[in-house]
Amino acid sequence: MTRLSVEVLAADAVQPITSAGHAQLGIAVLAAFAVIILLITQFKLHAFLALTIGSLALGAFAGAPLDKAITSFTTGLGSTVAGVGVLIALGAILGKLLADSGGADQIVDTILAKAGGRAMPWAMVLIASVIGLPLFFEVGIVLLIPVVLMVAKRGNYSLMRIGIPALAGLSVMHGLVPPHPGPLVAIDAVGANLGVTLAFGVLIAIPTVIIAGPLFSKVAARWADVPVPDRMLPPRASEDLKKRPGFFPTLATVLLPVVLMLSKALVDLIIDDAADTTQRVFDVIGSPLIALLAAVIVAMFTLGRPAGFSRARLSQTVEKGLMPIAGILLIVGAGGGFKQTLIDSGVGQMILDVSKDWSIPALLLAWLIAVAIRLATGSATVATVSAAGLVAPLAADMSTTHAALLVLAIGAGSLFFSHVNDAGFWLVKEYFGLSVGQTLKTWSIMETIISVVAGALVLLLSLVV
C-alpha cells in the first residue's frame, strides 16, 4: 500500500501564497472549517456562499495576501466547473428525460412485476442502483420514495424493509460511482483514471450495497417499525403504459455512458499504445463528455419519441432538467475554489511534512479526512471536494490503480453518518414520517455502514492491485 512520503511534491512543488508555518496553517484550516460549519448550520447560509467566505477566511487566517487568496479561489472554481460542470448538466438532462418520459416508471414496474416476498428488498436495491446511475441523490429520492411507499403499502411490507435498500442503492451510486459529481470532482482533483475508478467503484459498490441495504434493512425494520405515511402517497405519473418507452431500450440508454466508459478502461488495459487507432477511438467515445452526450442524444429517441414528445417538449424537458442544477454547480465550483485555496496555501505539503513519520496508510488518511469534513459540514459533496484537495498531493507517486482507490476512499468517507446538518437527513425523515431518533437509527446508521464497508474494501483491494 502506498505510504505517506515527504518527497511526494519534490519534483512539482508550487510556491505557496503564504509563508505561514505548520502551526498557523493548521489553525487556519480549522478556523476556515469552523467558519463554513457555523455559516451553514447556525446562519443557514447557502453552501456556495459559506464555501466562498470560508476560502477567503482560510487565506486571511494563513496570512496570505487577499488578492492572491481571491485568485486561488477563482482559479479553483473555474477549473472545477470546466472539468465537471458540463458532465453535471448532461447528467441532469438525462435524469429529467428518464423521469418525464415514464422510462423510470417502466423500469420500476417491470422489475417489481418479477419480484415479490423476500425478493422485494433485493429488487428495490436493483431499481435504486439502476435509476441512481444518472440521477443526483436528491432527485433520486424524490423519484423513488413515492414508489417505495406505494410498494410497501400495496404489498403490506415493512417500510424500512423496502426503503433502506432503495436508499442504500442511491447513496452508494452517489458516493462511489461516476459520473456523479462527487466522484468526478475527486477524480479531477487527484488526477485519477475515470475508467479504472468506475470499474473499482462498481466492484466495491456491489457488496457494500448488499450489506447496507437488504441485510441491514432487517435490523432497521425492528428499530423503526413505522406505518407508511398516507400523506406522502402521491398519485403516480405516466400511468398510460402505451406512452412509456420499453424496458430494455430504457435500461440500455441508462447504462450506455457506463458501458462506454468501461469499454475505454478495458481497451486501455489491453492496448498500451497512444498511437493505436483503436485506443484513440475508445479514448474519444469513452470520455465522460462524449459518453454522457451520446446517452442524452440517444435518450431523445429511445425515451422521448415513444413518450410522444414533440421537439418543443424535448426542448422544454432539457431546459427544466438544467434549471435545478444551478445551485449544485455553484456548490461544486466553490468547493473546487476552497480546494485550490487549501493547496495554494501549502496545506497539502503541510500534511505531508507533519505526517511523514506516521504509519497511517494514505488511503486511510483520505477516508478519515473525508469523514471529519462530512461530520462537520453535513455535505457529502463538500466533504469529497475538500478532502480531495487536501490529499491530492498524495497521489503524485501513486500507481493508476491506487489513485483510483484514493478517490473511492474519499467517496466512502464522505458518506459517513449523515445527521441533522445534512439536507438528506431531513428529506428521508419527512418522506418516511420518522422521528429524529428513528432517522438516526436507520438512515444515519445505514450511511455509516456504507462508509465503513466501502472504506474497508478499498483498503483490502489496495493490498492485491
C-alpha positions in Angstrom: 0.0 0.0 0.0 1.2 3.5 -0.8 2.5 5.3 2.3 2.9 9.0 3.0 6.1 10.4 1.9 7.6 13.9 2.2 9.3 13.6 -1.2 5.9 13.4 -3.0 5.9 17.0 -4.1 9.7 17.4 -4.5 9.5 17.5 -8.3 6.4 19.5 -8.7 6.3 21.8 -5.7 4.4 25.0 -6.1 5.3 28.2 -4.3 2.6 28.7 -1.6 0.8 32.1 -1.4 1.7 32.4 2.3 4.8 31.8 4.4 2.9 30.6 7.4 4.3 27.8 9.4 2.6 24.5 10.0 1.0 25.6 13.3 -0.5 28.7 11.7 -1.7 26.7 8.7 -3.3 24.1 10.9 -5.1 26.7 12.9 -6.1 28.4 9.7 -7.6 25.2 8.3 -9.6 24.5 11.5 -10.8 28.1 11.6 -11.9 28.1 8.0 -13.8 24.8 8.6 -15.4 26.4 11.7 -16.5 29.4 9.6 -18.1 27.2 7.0 -19.8 25.0 9.5 -21.1 28.0 11.5 -22.4 29.7 8.4 -24.2 26.5 7.1 -25.6 25.2 10.4 -26.3 28.3 12.5 -26.9 31.1 9.9 -28.4 28.7 7.3 -26.3 30.3 4.6 -26.2 28.6 1.2 -23.2 26.3 0.9 -21.9 28.3 -2.1 -21.6 31.5 0.0 -20.3 29.6 3.0 -17.5 28.0 1.0 -16.7 31.3 -0.7 -16.4 33.1 2.6 -14.6 30.1 4.2 -12.0 30.2 1.4 -11.3 33.9 1.9 -11.1 33.3 5.7 -8.6 30.5 5.1 -6.4 32.9 3.2 -6.7 35.6 5.8 -6.0 33.2 8.8 -3.0 31.8 6.9 -1.6 35.3 6.3 -2.0 35.2 2.6 -2.4 38.5 0.6 -6.1 38.9 -0.1 -5.6 39.3 -3.9 -3.7 36.0 -4.1 -6.4 34.2 -2.0 -9.1 35.5 -4.4 -7.0 34.4 -7.4 -6.7 30.9 -5.9 -10.4 30.6 -5.2 -11.5 31.8 -8.6 -8.9 29.7 -10.4 -10.1 26.6 -8.5 -13.8 27.4 -9.1 -13.2 27.9 -12.8 -11.2 24.7 -13.3 -13.6 22.6 -11.3 -16.7 23.9 -13.3 -14.8 23.5 -16.5 -13.9 19.9 -15.6 -17.2 18.6 -14.3 -19.8 21.3 -15.0 -20.8 20.1 -18.4 -21.0 16.5 -17.2 -23.3 17.5 -14.3 -25.5 19.3 -16.8 -25.7 16.3 -19.2 -26.5 14.0 -16.3 -29.3 16.3 -15.2 -30.8 16.3 -18.7 -30.6 12.5 -18.9 -32.3 12.2 -15.5 -35.1 14.5 -16.5 -35.7 12.7 -19.7 -35.8 9.4 -17.8 -38.3 10.8 -15.3 -40.6 12.8 -17.6 -40.9 10.1 -20.3 -42.1 7.5 -17.9 -38.9 5.4 -18.5 -38.1 5.3 -14.8 -41.6 4.1 -14.1 -41.2 1.4 -16.7 -38.0 0.1 -15.2 -39.6 0.1 -11.7 -42.8 -1.6 -12.8 -41.1 -4.2 -14.8 -38.7 -5.3 -12.0 -41.4 -5.2 -9.4 -43.6 -7.4 -11.5 -40.9 -10.0 -11.4 -40.3 -9.8 -7.7 -42.2 -10.5 -4.6 -42.0 -11.6 -1.0 -38.4 -11.9 0.2 -37.1 -10.8 -3.1 -38.6 -7.4 -2.9 -35.8 -5.7 -0.9 -33.3 -7.0 -3.4 -35.5 -5.7 -6.2 -35.5 -2.3 -4.6 -31.7 -2.3 -4.4 -31.6 -3.1 -8.1 -34.1 -0.4 -9.0 -32.4 2.3 -7.0 -28.9 1.4 -8.3 -30.0 1.4 -11.9 -32.2 4.6 -11.6 -29.5 6.2 -9.4 -26.8 6.0 -12.1 -27.7 9.2 -14.0 -29.6 11.0 -11.2 -28.4 13.2 -8.3 -29.2 11.8 -4.9 -31.9 14.3 -4.1 -33.6 13.8 -7.5 -33.4 10.0 -7.0 -35.1 10.3 -3.6 -37.9 12.4 -5.0 -38.3 9.9 -7.8 -38.0 6.7 -5.9 -39.5 7.3 -2.5 -43.1 7.6 -3.7 -42.6 4.2 -5.4 -41.1 2.8 -2.2 -44.2 4.0 -0.2 -46.6 2.5 -2.7 -44.8 -0.8 -2.8 -44.8 -1.0 0.9 -48.5 0.0 1.2 -49.7 -2.2 -1.6 -47.7 -5.3 -0.7 -48.1 -4.8 3.1 -44.3 -4.7 3.5 -42.4 -3.1 6.3 -41.5 0.4 5.3 -37.9 0.1 6.4 -37.5 -3.3 4.8 -38.3 -1.7 1.4 -37.0 1.8 2.0 -33.5 1.1 3.3 -32.4 -1.0 0.3 -33.6 1.8 -2.0 -31.8 4.5 -0.1 -28.6 2.3 0.1 -28.6 1.9 -3.7 -29.0 5.6 -4.3 -26.3 6.5 -1.7 -23.7 4.0 -2.9 -24.1 5.2 -6.5 -23.8 8.8 -5.4 -20.6 8.3 -3.4 -18.7 5.7 -5.3 -19.7 5.6 -8.9 -19.0 8.3 -11.5 -20.5 10.1 -13.4 -21.9 11.5 -10.1 -20.4 15.0 -9.4 -18.7 14.0 -6.2 -16.5 11.2 -7.6 -16.0 13.3 -10.8 -14.6 16.2 -8.8 -12.3 13.9 -6.8 -11.1 12.2 -10.0 -10.3 15.6 -11.4 -8.5 16.8 -8.3 -6.5 13.6 -7.7 -5.8 13.1 -11.4 -7.2 9.5 -11.3 -8.2 7.5 -14.3 -12.0 7.7 -14.7 -12.5 4.2 -16.3 -10.4 2.5 -13.6 -12.2 4.4 -10.8 -15.5 3.4 -12.4 -14.6 -0.3 -12.6 -13.3 -0.4 -9.0 -16.3 1.7 -7.8 -18.8 -0.8 -9.2 -16.7 -3.7 -7.8 -16.8 -2.2 -4.3 -20.4 -0.9 -4.6 -21.9 -4.4 -5.1 -21.0 -6.0 -1.7 -21.4 -2.6 0.1 -25.0 -2.1 -1.1 -25.9 -5.7 -0.2 -24.7 -5.3 3.4 -26.1 -1.8 3.9 -29.3 -2.5 2.0 -31.2 -5.8 2.2 -29.2 -7.2 5.1 -29.3 -4.1 7.4 -32.9 -3.4 6.5 -33.9 -6.5 8.6 -32.4 -4.7 11.7 -33.7 -1.3 10.7 -37.2 -2.7 10.4 -37.1 -3.8 14.0 -35.6 -0.5 15.2 -38.2 1.7 13.4 -41.5 -0.2 12.8 -43.5 2.6 11.3 -46.5 2.6 9.0 -46.5 4.1 5.6 -47.4 7.8 5.9 -50.5 8.2 3.8 -50.0 11.9 3.3 -46.8 11.2 1.4 -48.5 8.9 -1.1 -49.0 10.9 -4.3 -50.6 9.6 -7.5 -48.1 8.0 -9.8 -47.2 9.7 -13.1 -47.3 8.2 -16.6 -50.0 5.6 -15.9 -50.6 5.2 -19.7 -48.3 2.3 -20.5 -48.7 2.8 -24.2 -46.9 6.1 -24.0 -44.0 4.7 -22.0 -40.7 3.7 -23.6 -39.9 0.0 -23.5 -38.0 -1.5 -20.6 -34.9 -2.7 -22.5 -34.4 0.5 -24.6 -34.7 2.5 -21.3 -32.2 0.3 -19.5 -29.8 0.4 -22.4 -30.0 4.2 -22.5 -29.3 4.5 -18.8 -26.3 2.1 -19.0 -24.9 3.5 -22.2 -22.5 6.0 -20.6 -21.3 3.5 -18.1 -20.6 0.9 -20.8 -18.7 3.4 -23.0 -16.5 4.5 -20.1 -15.9 0.9 -19.0 -15.0 0.0 -22.6 -12.4 2.7 -22.7 -10.9 1.4 -19.4 -10.7 -2.2 -20.8 -9.1 -1.1 -24.1 -6.6 1.0 -22.1 -5.6 -2.1 -20.2 -5.3 -4.3 -23.3 -3.7 -1.8 -25.6 -0.9 0.4 -24.2 -0.1 2.4 -27.3 -1.2 6.0 -27.6 -0.8 5.9 -31.3 -3.0 2.9 -31.8 -6.2 3.8 -33.8 -8.5 1.6 -31.7 -7.3 3.1 -28.4 -7.7 6.6 -29.8 -11.2 5.9 -30.9 -12.2 4.5 -27.5 -10.4 7.4 -25.8 -12.9 9.6 -27.5 -16.1 7.7 -27.2 -15.2 6.6 -23.6 -14.5 10.2 -22.4 -17.2 11.3 -19.9 -18.3 14.2 -22.1 -18.9 12.1 -25.2 -20.4 9.2 -23.2 -23.0 11.3 -21.5 -23.6 13.4 -24.6 -24.3 10.2 -26.6 -26.7 9.0 -23.9 -28.6 12.3 -23.9 -28.9 12.2 -27.7 -29.9 8.5 -27.7 -32.4 9.2 -24.9 -34.2 11.8 -27.0 -35.1 8.9 -29.4 -35.4 6.0 -27.1 -37.3 7.8 -24.3 -38.7 11.0 -25.8 -40.1 9.6 -29.1 -42.0 6.6 -27.5 -43.5 9.0 -24.9 -44.8 11.2 -27.7 -42.6 14.2 -27.0 -42.6 16.8 -29.7 -39.4 18.8 -30.5 -40.8 21.6 -28.4 -41.5 19.2 -25.5 -38.0 17.8 -25.7 -36.5 21.3 -25.6 -38.7 22.1 -22.6 -37.6 19.0 -20.8 -34.0 19.8 -21.4 -34.5 23.3 -20.0 -36.3 22.0 -16.9 -33.6 19.5 -16.3 -30.9 22.2 -16.3 -32.7 24.7 -14.0 -32.4 22.8 -10.7 -28.6 22.2 -11.0 -27.5 25.8 -10.8 -27.1 25.5 -7.0 -25.2 22.2 -7.4 -22.8 23.7 -9.9 -22.1 26.7 -7.7 -21.5 24.5 -4.6 -19.2 22.1 -6.6 -17.4 25.1 -8.1 -17.0 26.9 -4.7 -15.8 23.6 -3.2 -13.1 23.5 -6.0 -12.2 27.1 -5.1 -11.8 26.1 -1.5 -9.7 23.1 -2.5 -7.4 25.3 -4.6 -7.0 27.8 -1.7 -6.0 24.9 0.5 -3.5 23.7 -2.0 -2.0 27.2 -2.7 -1.7 27.9 1.0 0.6 24.9 1.3 -1.8 22.8 3.4 -1.1 19.7 1.3 2.6 20.0 1.8 2.0 20.6 5.5 0.0 17.3 5.8 2.9 15.5 4.1 5.5 17.1 6.3 3.6 16.6 9.6 2.6 13.0 8.8 5.8 11.8 7.1 6.7 9.6 10.1 3.2 8.3 10.6 2.3 4.7 9.8 -1.2 5.6 8.6 -1.7 4.5 5.0 -2.6 7.2 2.6 -6.0 5.6 1.7 -7.0 5.5 5.4 -5.9 9.1 5.9 -8.0 10.2 2.9 -11.0 8.3 4.4 -10.5 9.9 7.8 -10.3 13.4 6.4 -13.5 13.0 4.4 -15.2 11.6 7.5 -14.3 14.6 9.5 -15.4 17.1 6.9 -18.7 15.1 6.4 -19.5 15.2 10.1 -18.7 18.8 10.3 -20.5 20.2 7.2 -23.2 17.6 6.6 -22.5 17.6 2.8 -21.0 14.6 1.0 -20.1 16.8 -1.9 -18.3 19.4 0.2 -16.5 16.6 2.1 -15.5 15.0 -1.2 -14.2 18.2 -2.8 -12.4 19.4 0.3 -10.8 16.1 1.2 -9.7 15.6 -2.5 -8.0 19.0 -2.3 -6.2 18.1 0.9 -5.0 14.7 -0.1 -4.4 15.3 -3.8 -0.6 15.6 -3.3 -0.5 12.0 -2.0 -1.5 10.8 -5.5 1.7 12.2 -7.1 3.7 8.9 -6.7 0.7 6.5 -6.8 0.0 4.0 -9.5 -3.1 4.3 -11.6 -5.0 1.7 -9.5 -4.1 3.3 -6.2 -5.0 6.8 -7.4 -8.4 5.4 -8.3 -8.7 3.8 -4.9 -7.8 7.1 -3.3 -10.8 8.6 -4.9 -13.0 5.8 -3.6 -11.6 6.2 -0.1 -12.6 9.8 -0.2 -16.1 8.9 -1.6 -16.6 6.3 1.1 -15.6 8.7 3.9 -17.9 11.4 2.5 -20.9 9.2 3.3 -20.2 8.7 7.0 -23.1 9.2 9.5 -25.5 11.7 7.9 -27.1 13.7 10.7 -29.0 16.9 11.4 -26.8 19.2 9.4 -27.4 17.1 6.2 -30.4 18.0 3.9 -30.7 14.3 3.0 -31.4 13.5 6.7 -34.4 15.7 6.8 -35.6 14.6 3.4 -35.6 11.0 4.5 -37.2 11.9 7.8 -40.1 13.7 6.2 -40.8 11.3 3.4 -40.8 8.3 5.7 -42.6 10.0 8.6 -39.9 9.2 11.1 -38.8 10.9 14.3 -35.3 12.3 14.6 -34.3 9.3 16.7 -35.7 6.8 14.3 -33.9 8.6 11.4 -30.6 8.4 13.3 -31.1 4.7 13.9 -32.0 3.8 10.3 -30.8 6.3 7.7 -27.7 7.6 9.7 -26.6 4.1 10.6 -27.1 2.9 7.0 -24.8 5.7 5.8 -22.2 4.7 8.3 -22.3 1.1 7.3 -21.8 2.1 3.6 -18.8 4.3 4.6 -17.1 1.7 6.8 -17.7 -1.3 4.5 -16.6 0.6 1.4 -13.6 2.0 3.1 -12.6 -1.4 4.3 -13.0 -2.9 0.9 -10.8 -0.1 -0.6 -8.0 -1.0 1.9 -8.4 -4.7 1.1 -8.4 -4.1 -2.6 -5.2 -2.0 -2.3 -3.4 -5.0 -1.0 -4.0 -7.0 -4.2 -3.8 -4.5 -7.0 
